[in-house]
Amino acid sequence: MTIETFNLLMYGWIALAIILFPIQLKIIAPYGRHSNESWGKRIDNRLGWVLQEIVSPLVLAWFFLSGDNEKTTALWLFFALWTIHYFNRSLIFPFRTKTKGKLIPLMIVFSAIFFNIVNGWTNGYYLGTLCEPYTDAWLTDPRFIIGIIIFFIGAGINIHSDHILLNLRKHGDTGYYIPKGGFFKYISCPNHFGEIVEWSGFAIMCWNLPALGFAVWTAANLIPRAIAHHKWYKEKFEDYPNERKAVLPFLV
């Protein structure tokens, strides 16, 4: 595939995220606190999460490692950051959750698998085969430095917020509580905010279309989800803090 054809596919993929964004604001995917049986057959939540998330690093690794590009320090770093993130999301996070007995629709799992295959392929194939060399000079480029700082800030917010959420329940408890601490002071979903910041930093650090596409899709998926969570919190808890926004501090 030529870089021109690949770029056209990427523009289409990014445009699709923008087109679907308002639709996702209206349709709440029925899993987690919004769970119901309206989307058909469901499976164990933890199993579904592992299946859908493990796809991303595996697909990225296949196309990255099998590509002919010289694997420079920068490329290995991009690969490592992606892999570490998804190692946590697919093999650590699900087994820390206290979701015994909770289910997720297979349709959601298959949709997430498709999404992760596309993003794993676009980023892995580009870095492994299509991209111009990222020389060692890239490691001192302002875009790399700013991007990696933003990436780690976002990852820190995401992991810390997940830690707070995971410790709201004791084992065997399936109830919901108002989370407090960290960025929960400002927004209902700092875990989502952190992930948006994280992949925005990755896009700046890599400075290419596939990374940008993943950042745009991350925001397009998580902002509507966070808005739905925020509305749910306000409806469920009469004493929910009025000053909190949904996902962007002081804004949304």
N, C-alpha and C positions, 0 to 999 in steps of 0.2 A: 504494500500500500504506500502511495506517495504521501509526503507531508501535506500537500495541498488537499488531497482527498480526506486525510485524517482531520485536518483543521475544519473542513466543511462539516464533517460529522460532529465535531466538538461544538461548533456554533449551533447546530441543530439541537444537540443535547442540552446546551445551556438555555436555548430558547424554550425548550420543552419545560424546563424547571420553572421558568418565569411564567409560562402560560398556565401551568398547573397550580401555581401558588394561590391564586384566589379561590380555586376549587377546593384546595386543601383547607382553606379557612372555613369552608362551609361543611365539609365532610369530615367527621371525627372518626379516625380508625378505631374499631371496637376491641381494644386490648388494654391491659393494665386497669386503671381506675374507670375507664370507659367501656369495659368489657361487656359484651352481650353476644347472643347467638345469631345475629342478623347476617353475618358473613360466612355462614356455613360451618363445616367441620372444623373442630379445634383440637389442638394437641397440647401437651404439657408446656407451660410457658418457658421453663428453663431449657428444655430440649429445643424448642423453636428458636430461642435466642442464640443458642450455640450454633445450630445449623445455619442460620441466616448470617451470622457475623463471621464465622470461620472462613466463609467463602472468599471474603475480600483479601486477606493476606495470602491465601493459597493461590488465587488467580494472579495477584500482583507478582508474587514470587516466581511463578511459572514464566510469565512473559518477560519479567525483568532479567532473570537469570539465564533464560534461553536466548536472549537478544545478543546481537553481535557487538554492541557498543562497548568500548572500554569502560570498565567499572571503576570510575575515579572515586576519590574520597568523598566528594559531595554526593555522588550517586548512591554510594553505600550508606551515607548518612540519611538521605531521603528514604531509602528502603528500610533502614533500621527504625526510624521514627514511626513510619506507617505500621510496621510489623509489631512493634512494642505496643502501640495504641490498640491494635486489634487483638493482640494476645490478651491484653487486659479485658477488652470488651467481650471476647468470645469464650475465654477459658478461666478467667478469674471472676469478673463481675457477676455472671449468671449464678455462680455457686456461692456467692456472698448474699444473694437476694433471699428474702424470706417469703417466697411465693408458692409454697407447697399447696397443691390443689388448684392453682390458678391456670387458666388456659389461654391460648392465643390462636386466632384463626389461621388455618393453613394458607389462606389467601394472603394474609399479611406476611407470613414467612416466605412464601414464594415470591411476593413482590419485592421483599427485602433482598432475597437471594439474587433476583434479576438486577436490582439496583447495585448490589455489591459486585456482581460479575462485571457490569459495565464499567464501574469506577476502577475496579482492580485492573481490568484490561486496558482502559485508556491510559491510566497512569503507568502501569507496568510496561506496556508496549512502547509508549513514548520514551520512557527513560531507558529501556533496554535496547531499543532499535532505532527510533527516529530522531532523538534529540541531538543537537550539536553538543560537543564535549563540554561538560562542566569541569573546567580545570581547577587547580588548587587556588587560582586567583579568585574564583567565585566565593571562596570561604571568607574573603575580606571585603566582598562587595556589600555596600550598604543594604541592598535588598535582602541578601542572605542574613546579615546580622539582625536587621529589624525583624525579619520574618521569623527567625528562630526564637528570638526573645518573645514575640507575640505568641508563637506556638506553645512555648513552655508556660507562659502566663495562662493561656486558655486551658492547657492540660491540667495545670494546678487547680484552677477553679473547678473544672469538671470533676476531677478525682476527689477533691475535698467536699464538694457538694454531694456527690454520690455517697461518700462516707457518712455524711450527716443523714441522708435519707435512709441508708441501709441500717443505721443504728436507731431509727425511730421505733422499730418493732422489736419485741422479744421473740424468741423462737416459738412458733405455734400461734402467734398473733397475726391476724389478717386485717386489722383495722387501719385507719388512716389518721394521721395527726398533722398538726401544723409544724413544719420544719422551721428551725431557728438557728441563727449563727451564720457566719461567713456572708456570702452574697445573698443569702435568704433575707437579709435585712432590707434589701432593695428590690428583689425580684422573686417571683414564685418558682422560677425554673433556672437557677444558676448553672445546673448541670448542662442544660441545653445551651445556655449562653456561653459557657466555657468551651463546649465543643464547636460552636460557631466561630469563636475567637481562635481556637486551636487550628482549625482548617483554613481560616483566613490567613493566619500566620504561615501555614504550609504553602499556600498559594503565592504569598509574597516571597517566601524563601526560595521556591522553585522557579517562580516567574514564568509559568507556561500555561497553556490553555487547559490541559487535563486537570491540573491542580486547581485552577480557577473554577472549572466546571464542578469539581467535587465540593468546593467551598460554597458555590451558589446553590447546589442541590442540598447541602447540609442546612443552609439557612432556610431554603424553601420548604424543607420537611419539618424542621424543628420549631420555627417561629409559629406556624399554625398550631402545632402540638402544644407548645407552651401557652399560647393564648387560651386553648381549650382547657388546659390544666388550671390556669388562673381563674377562669370562669367557674370551674368545678369547685375549687377551693372556696371561692366567695359564696357560692350557693350552699355548700355543706357546713361551713363554719361561720356562725354569726359574728364571732370575735376576730375574724381574719383581718390582719393589718391593712387598713385602707391605703396606706402610703406605698405599699408594694405595687410595682408594675409586673407585667407578665414575664418578659424575657430580656428587654433592654433597659438597664437602669435609667430611671427618670424619664423614659420616653414611651415605651410600649409595654 
